[in-house]
Amino acid sequence: MKNKYLDILKASTKLGLTSFGGPAAHIGYFRDEYVEKRKWLDDKLYADIVALCQFLPGPASSQVGISIGLLRGGLLGGIISWIGFTMPSVIILMLFAAFISSSGSFDSGWIQGLKIVAVAVVAHAIIGMQKSLAPDRIRISIAIGCAILTLLIPTAIGQITIILIAGIFGFFYYKNDAIEPAPEMKLSFGKKTGIISWVLFFTLLTLLPLLKPFVQSVYYAIFDTYYRVGSIVFGGGHVVLPMLQREVELSADMFLTGYGAAQAVPGPLFTIAGFLGQITAGTGGALLAVFAMFLPSFLLVIGTLPFWSIIRSKKGIQAALKGVNAAVVGILLAALYDPVFTSAVNSTLDFVIVLITFTLLVVYKLAPFKVVLISIVLGAIVHSL
């Protein structure tokens, strides 16, 4: 039993230390670690979890990590998985905030190397997922169509709508097909726990703002603000910044410094809460802000998985998921271009590094963390020339 939890901690902490490049890259890193290397689940079950987390507000990649932890080790496994993936970047950002310099500049060659390797990681994930999730002409067409629409409608609502349309198409196109049994989703908790989780989610979301005028405490204000933002943000970490800027009384320069720092560390962008909480109220404020920011993700995932594990095995849902899973490949393909490629590749030499890292990852099958280190060194060399 202890080994199971230790395995979850080892795997998630490794990902927390090496997963650079934002949510699309995280999904690639997760697939390498959990599907390819450890074989804790297969591509179909992994894609079902990714599809579900795309619908939930909050950081999708963190929710995928929490879900895998829940499947592997129950509620404690989910918590351990989150700690391993999240706390390395939280600690780094708290230290950034504690010793912040007046310049607040984090532009350097090694950071550019981290951005570049994300292109290779996402491309590798797309190739692997396409083989099992979009193996025929129709599903490849769905994936390409969804990629085009995602690029043309780059909003969270647009993305959810695209997934829904792909699901509806899949339902009607594949509803008469013979289906393979859905990979089993073993959970140590049931629908009762799920309902309690949903009730707690909505209770906190409703009561915290109502009680705020009666509680004069910086810690209560932090919990209310970050819980609310974590509950209603669709579209990943980049959408968090403008919402937090409206809610938290800090200068624009300080926000941009925190954003630059959050971009430079591995793990989810939502860990910017650690930086902002540290600036606002020290170590206690940082830890509380991070807890409040991610608590909605826990409650939503725990609330949804017991029902999802039942619903997804139905024939109609399986047909719809064929379309949805192809759409996930398409959305990842769109993310490969924007923001991953557009923010990372600014020159011919940058693209040369992409080709080198992609070859090392796909052809020579080097471990992702080794490819990350190589890309850091190449990025530093190239951008010092």
C-alpha positions in Angstrom: 0.0 0.0 0.0 2.8 2.4 1.0 4.6 1.6 -2.3 1.5 2.7 -4.3 1.5 6.1 -2.6 5.2 6.4 -3.0 5.0 5.6 -6.7 2.3 8.3 -7.1 4.5 10.8 -5.3 7.6 9.9 -7.3 5.8 10.1 -10.7 3.9 13.3 -9.9 6.9 15.1 -8.4 9.0 14.2 -11.4 6.3 15.7 -13.6 6.1 18.8 -11.2 9.8 19.4 -11.7 10.0 18.8 -15.5 6.6 19.7 -17.0 7.3 23.0 -18.7 5.2 24.6 -21.5 1.7 25.0 -20.2 -1.4 22.7 -20.2 -1.0 21.2 -23.7 2.5 20.2 -22.9 1.5 18.9 -19.5 -1.0 16.5 -21.2 1.9 15.3 -23.3 4.2 14.8 -20.3 1.4 13.0 -18.4 0.8 10.7 -21.3 4.5 9.8 -21.5 4.7 9.1 -17.8 1.3 7.5 -17.0 0.3 5.8 -20.3 3.6 5.0 -22.1 6.0 4.4 -19.2 4.0 3.3 -16.2 1.0 1.9 -18.0 -1.4 2.9 -15.2 -4.1 3.5 -17.9 -4.5 3.2 -21.6 -4.9 5.9 -24.2 -8.8 5.6 -24.3 -9.2 6.0 -20.6 -6.6 8.8 -20.5 -8.5 10.6 -23.3 -11.8 10.1 -21.5 -10.3 11.8 -18.5 -8.8 14.6 -20.6 -12.1 15.2 -22.3 -14.0 15.4 -19.0 -11.4 17.9 -17.5 -11.8 20.1 -20.6 -15.4 20.6 -19.5 -14.7 21.5 -15.9 -13.6 25.0 -14.8 -10.1 25.3 -13.4 -6.7 24.0 -14.5 -7.4 21.1 -16.8 -3.9 19.5 -16.6 -3.9 19.6 -12.8 -7.4 18.0 -12.8 -6.1 15.2 -15.1 -3.2 14.6 -12.6 -5.7 14.6 -9.7 -8.0 12.2 -11.5 -5.1 9.7 -12.2 -4.1 9.9 -8.6 -7.7 9.2 -7.5 -7.9 6.2 -9.8 -4.5 4.9 -8.6 -4.7 5.6 -4.9 -8.2 6.9 -3.9 -8.7 10.3 -2.2 -5.2 10.2 -0.7 -3.7 9.3 -4.0 -5.4 12.3 -5.6 -4.0 14.6 -2.9 -0.5 13.2 -3.2 -0.6 13.5 -7.0 -1.6 17.1 -6.7 1.1 17.9 -4.1 3.8 16.3 -6.3 2.8 18.1 -9.5 2.0 21.5 -7.9 4.3 22.1 -4.9 7.7 22.4 -6.7 6.5 25.4 -8.7 4.6 26.8 -5.6 7.8 26.7 -3.5 9.9 28.3 -6.3 7.3 31.1 -6.8 7.1 31.8 -3.1 10.9 32.2 -3.1 10.7 34.4 -6.1 8.2 36.6 -4.3 10.1 36.7 -1.1 13.3 37.8 -2.7 11.9 39.7 -5.6 14.2 42.1 -7.4 13.2 45.5 -8.7 13.7 44.5 -12.3 11.4 41.5 -12.3 12.9 40.3 -15.6 13.0 36.6 -16.3 13.8 36.7 -20.0 16.9 34.5 -20.7 18.1 31.8 -23.1 17.4 28.8 -20.7 13.8 29.9 -20.4 13.6 30.0 -24.2 14.9 26.5 -24.2 12.1 25.4 -21.9 9.5 26.9 -24.2 11.1 25.3 -27.3 11.1 21.7 -25.8 7.3 22.0 -25.2 6.9 22.1 -29.1 8.5 18.6 -29.3 6.6 17.2 -26.3 3.2 18.3 -27.6 4.0 17.1 -31.1 5.0 13.7 -29.7 1.8 13.5 -27.7 -0.4 14.3 -30.7 1.3 11.5 -32.8 0.7 9.0 -30.0 -2.9 10.0 -29.3 -3.8 10.2 -33.0 -2.9 6.5 -33.5 -5.5 5.3 -31.0 -8.0 8.2 -30.9 -8.2 9.3 -34.5 -7.1 6.1 -36.4 -9.4 6.5 -39.5 -10.3 9.1 -42.1 -13.4 10.3 -40.4 -11.9 10.9 -37.0 -8.7 12.5 -38.5 -11.1 14.8 -40.3 -12.9 15.6 -37.1 -9.5 16.3 -35.4 -8.4 18.6 -38.3 -11.8 20.4 -38.3 -11.7 20.9 -34.6 -8.1 22.2 -34.8 -9.2 24.8 -37.4 -12.2 25.9 -35.4 -10.1 26.2 -32.2 -7.7 28.4 -34.0 -10.5 30.5 -35.5 -12.5 30.7 -32.2 -9.7 30.9 -29.6 -12.0 31.2 -26.5 -12.9 28.8 -23.7 -16.5 28.8 -24.6 -15.6 28.2 -28.3 -13.5 25.2 -27.2 -16.3 23.7 -25.1 -18.7 24.2 -28.0 -16.4 22.5 -30.4 -16.1 19.5 -28.1 -19.9 19.3 -27.8 -20.4 19.5 -31.6 -17.8 16.7 -32.1 -19.6 14.6 -29.5 -23.0 15.1 -31.2 -21.5 14.2 -34.5 -19.8 11.1 -33.0 -23.1 10.1 -31.4 -25.0 10.1 -34.7 -22.2 8.8 -36.9 -21.1 5.9 -34.6 -24.3 5.0 -32.7 -24.8 1.8 -34.6 -21.2 0.7 -34.5 -20.2 -2.2 -32.3 -18.3 -0.8 -29.4 -15.4 -2.1 -27.4 -16.0 -2.2 -23.6 -15.0 1.0 -21.9 -11.7 0.7 -20.0 -12.7 0.2 -16.3 -12.5 3.3 -14.1 -11.9 1.9 -10.6 -12.7 4.4 -7.8 -12.5 3.9 -4.1 -15.4 6.3 -3.5 -18.9 6.4 -4.9 -21.8 8.7 -5.9 -22.6 9.7 -2.3 -19.1 11.2 -1.9 -19.6 12.8 -5.3 -22.8 14.5 -4.3 -21.3 15.7 -1.0 -18.4 17.2 -3.0 -20.8 19.0 -5.4 -22.8 20.4 -2.4 -19.6 21.6 -0.7 -18.4 23.2 -4.0 -21.6 25.3 -4.5 -22.0 26.1 -0.8 -18.5 27.6 -0.6 -19.0 29.4 -3.9 -22.2 31.0 -2.6 -21.5 31.7 1.1 -17.9 33.0 0.9 -18.8 36.2 -0.9 -22.0 36.7 1.2 -20.1 36.5 4.5 -17.1 38.5 3.3 -18.4 42.0 4.5 -18.8 40.6 8.0 -15.3 39.1 8.3 -12.4 41.6 8.5 -9.5 39.3 7.8 -6.9 39.3 5.0 -6.8 35.5 5.1 -10.6 35.3 4.6 -10.4 37.7 1.7 -7.6 35.6 0.1 -9.6 32.4 0.5 -12.7 34.0 -1.0 -10.9 35.5 -3.9 -8.8 32.6 -5.0 -11.6 30.0 -4.4 -14.0 32.1 -6.6 -11.4 32.5 -9.4 -10.5 28.8 -9.3 -14.2 27.9 -9.5 -15.2 30.0 -12.5 -12.2 30.1 -14.8 -12.5 28.2 -18.1 -9.6 28.2 -20.6 -6.6 27.5 -18.4 -4.1 29.6 -16.6 -3.8 32.5 -19.0 -7.4 33.5 -18.3 -6.6 33.7 -14.6 -4.4 36.7 -14.8 -7.0 39.4 -15.8 -9.5 37.9 -13.3 -6.9 38.1 -10.5 -5.8 41.5 -11.5 -9.4 42.8 -11.0 -9.7 41.0 -7.6 -6.2 41.5 -6.0 -4.9 44.9 -5.1 -1.4 44.8 -6.5 0.4 46.9 -9.2 0.4 45.8 -12.8 4.2 45.5 -12.7 4.0 43.1 -9.8 1.4 41.0 -11.7 3.5 40.8 -14.8 6.6 39.9 -12.7 4.6 37.1 -11.2 3.3 36.0 -14.6 6.9 35.9 -16.0 8.0 33.9 -13.0 5.1 31.5 -13.4 5.9 31.0 -17.1 9.5 30.2 -16.2 8.8 27.4 -13.7 7.3 23.9 -14.4 3.8 22.9 -13.4 0.5 24.7 -13.7 0.2 28.5 -14.3 -2.4 28.5 -11.4 0.5 28.4 -9.0 0.9 32.1 -9.6 -1.4 32.1 -6.6 1.7 31.2 -4.5 3.5 34.3 -5.8 0.6 36.7 -5.3 -0.4 35.2 -1.9 3.3 35.6 -0.7 3.3 39.3 -1.7 -0.1 39.9 0.0 0.3 38.1 3.3 3.6 36.1 3.5 4.0 32.4 3.6 0.6 31.8 5.2 -1.1 33.9 2.5 0.7 32.0 -0.2 -0.2 28.5 1.0 -3.8 29.6 1.6 -4.1 31.2 -1.8 -2.8 28.0 -3.5 -5.1 25.8 -1.4 -8.1 28.0 -2.3 -7.2 28.2 -6.0 -7.1 24.4 -6.4 -9.8 23.3 -3.9 -12.6 23.8 -6.5 -10.7 21.4 -8.9 -10.6 18.7 -6.2 -14.3 19.1 -5.4 -15.3 19.1 -9.1 -13.2 16.1 -10.0 -14.3 14.1 -7.0 -17.9 15.1 -7.6 -17.9 14.2 -11.3 -15.8 11.0 -11.6 -18.3 8.6 -10.0 -21.0 9.6 -12.4 -18.6 9.8 -15.4 -17.4 6.3 -14.7 -21.0 5.0 -15.1 -22.2 7.3 -17.9 -19.1 6.7 -20.2 -19.8 3.0 -20.5 -23.2 3.6 -22.2 -23.3 2.8 -25.9 -24.5 6.3 -26.9 -21.9 8.0 -24.8 -19.2 5.7 -26.2 -20.2 6.7 -29.7 -20.1 10.4 -28.7 -16.7 9.9 -27.1 -15.3 8.7 -30.4 -16.0 12.2 -31.7 -15.0 14.0 -28.4 -11.6 12.1 -28.3 -10.9 13.0 -31.9 -11.7 16.6 -30.9 -9.2 16.5 -28.0 -6.5 15.5 -30.6 -7.6 18.5 -32.7 -7.5 20.9 -29.8 -4.1 19.7 -28.9 -3.0 20.2 -32.5 -4.3 23.8 -32.4 -2.4 24.3 -29.1 0.8 23.0 -30.8 0.6 26.1 -33.1 -0.8 28.6 -30.7 0.4 29.2 -28.0 3.1 26.6 -27.9 4.9 27.1 -31.3 4.1 30.9 -31.7 5.5 31.7 -28.2 8.6 29.5 -28.5 9.9 29.6 -32.1 11.2 33.1 -32.9 14.1 32.3 -35.2 15.6 29.6 -37.5 17.9 28.4 -34.6 14.8 28.0 -32.4 13.3 25.7 -34.9 16.6 23.8 -35.3 16.3 23.1 -31.5 12.7 21.9 -32.0 13.9 19.4 -34.7 16.7 18.1 -32.4 14.5 17.7 -29.4 11.7 16.1 -31.4 14.2 13.6 -32.9 15.6 12.7 -29.4 12.1 12.3 -28.0 10.4 10.4 -30.9 13.2 8.5 -32.7 15.8 7.9 -29.9 13.0 7.7 -27.2 15.0 9.7 -24.6 13.2 10.4 -21.3 11.4 13.7 -21.5 13.4 15.2 -18.5 16.6 14.5 -20.4 15.3 16.2 -23.5 14.2 19.2 -21.3 17.8 19.5 -19.9 19.3 19.3 -23.4 16.9 22.0 -24.7 17.8 24.3 -21.7 21.5 24.0 -22.6 20.9 24.5 -26.4 18.6 27.5 -25.6 21.2 29.1 -23.4 23.9 28.6 -26.0 21.9 29.9 -28.9 20.5 33.0 -27.1 24.0 33.9 -25.8 25.4 34.2 -29.3 
